[in-house]
């Protein structure tokens, strides 16, 4: 399908330097007023003013984006969409004063999702996850990372990863798979952590790799889950098996997760609400991208938002993600995450958009395909019904997306 998108009030290209952006570079969107995009064979053929594009290209399909903003599709690099039951009861428990850790230690949290996932068939899990991913698409997400982590047995983790692989095959967006067997200790091993770690290292990870079900391995590094020594042991084994590393790090306590992410050369460290100055510096030095999840802190009713301002100003690239999951953050809108990033972490609107597009693409090593509107990249494009890019976080609580284009094809339109 060949398409011209014309007359965009603002065409946000995010052209910029060929690297994840921090400092002043994160605040530059490279906007073309009255912009246009030419699409051919699923890719971006040309970007420029409407006058330039119309003078050089013709198409039977012309989308008039007058009074609209045209921008790259959102890249959501941290989600958990494969599960059975929602946990709204825990939401109310938090309202009444229970903390996330207290709920987890009393049998709630991640462990409470395991039994239903283990009992569900692959088809049942797929049907539930498909609906959730489509809601993300309608909110503008065109590239998604999805994690396992609610099975916590070899059979159930494999089942979840097969669901993610099917989602990537059948749905019209890119879905990248991450193995998260170290999400929690299942109930049967809550008093025998050593045995579960052995299963992770000797059974689960080799089988996931054998079946080629995940490119990345993740871990929940926190004092009440996997401590630093356990995390180092598991991640080093994952690296030996050929996994690339992602981490849940320093969400609640500053136990050195950010420093460990730098040590094991992780692609990303996520959450980081309690990351130390030393950890931030180590991540910058090692080239680790910080993925921040303000929706989780908001949903948990906490105030410990990650120090995005300090990270960006220090030169550490920041990405944003929903952390969509059944417990701590049941949010499928990157638009709302951008609002929270601006209001609660004091990111500029441009920095938040950069974090939700090109920097998120770098965190998934997909920067050569998605995250910006540049010649040769996939035509993953949003047409936003708003007068300027600054309207995006300002108008929250409803959907600003008018049209979602993936690989040059309109996959959803409002």
Buried (B, 14 or more C-beta within 10 A) or exposed (E): BBBBBBBBBBBBBBBBEEEBBBEEBBBBBBBBEBBBBBBBEEBBBBBBBBEBBBEEBEBEEBBEBEEBBBBBBBBBBBBBBBBBBEBEEBBEBBEEEBBBBBBBEEEBBBBBBBBBBBEBEBEBBBEBBBEBBBEBBBBBBBBBBBBBBBBBBBEBBBBBBBBBBBBBEEBBBBBBBBBBBBBBBBEEBEEEBEEBBEBBBEBBBBBBBEEEBBBBBBBBBBEBBBBBEBBBBBBBBBBEBEBBBBBBBBBBBBBBBBBBBBBBEBBBBBBBBBBBEEBBBBBBEBBBBBBBBBBBBBBBEBEEBBBBBEBBEBBBBBBBBBBBBBBBBBBBBBBBBBBBBBBBBEBBBBBBBBBBBBBBBBBBBBBEBBBBBBEEBBBBBBBBBBEBBBBBBEBBEEBBBBBBBBBBEBBBEE
